[in-house]
Amino acid sequence: MRIFLFLLLLSTSWLNVAKAFAQPAVTSDAVSIQDPTKVALLRTIMEYHQALVSGDEELIKLYTSKKLRYTHSNGWVETQMDILNNLRTGYLDYHSFKEDSFVVELPWQTVTISNGFTPPGYNKKMATVYFNAAIDVTMDGKRNTYHLKVAEIWKRRSKRLNEWQLISRKATKI
C-alpha cells in the first residue's frame, strides 16, 4: 500500500510540473501566445507601458525610436522627446496602463516567398500589435481613464528577441 501511495504521489507531482511547463509564457484576456518572438515583443510592450507609468526615462528611450509618432485618440501627436518632456514636467502623469486582447502580426509568418521574390511591404523586422487598453492618466491637471483600441508598430533593432522599438502608435476611443 505504501508503494502504491508513493507512486501515486510521484506521478501527481510530475503531472503538476508538466502542467506548469505547458503554460504559455504570455497571456491576455483573449489570447495565449507561445511563439518566442511574439512573447518577447509582448513583454517589451508591457515593460514600455509600465515605464510610462513609472516615468522611467531610460526604458522609454530604449523602447522608442527617436522618430516615433505617438498619436493619441484626440489626434495629438507626440515624439519621443515630447513624451519625455511631458512626463518630466508633469503635463502627463500615467497612473496605470492595462492591456488586453492582443493581436500580434508578424508579416514574415504570413508571407510565402518563392523564387527569391519579396512581396511589396514585406519586412522581417516589423511587427504590428493591436490591443485594447484602459489608461488612467492625468493630462494638464485633469485625471481621466481612457478606454482605447490601440495599434502599435514595432521594429526589431537586432536579431535578439528583446530588441524592439516602438516607431508608431495610433489610438481610437472605444
ABEGO torsion letter per residue (X at the ends): XAAAAAAAAAAAAAAAAAAAAABBABBBAABBBABAAAAAAAAAAAAAAAAAAAGBAAAAAAABBAABBBBBAAGBBBBAAAAAAAAAAGABBBABBBBBGBBBBBAAAABBBBGGBBBBGBBAABBBBBBBBBBBBBBGGBBBBBBBBBBBBBBBABABAABBBBABBBBBBX
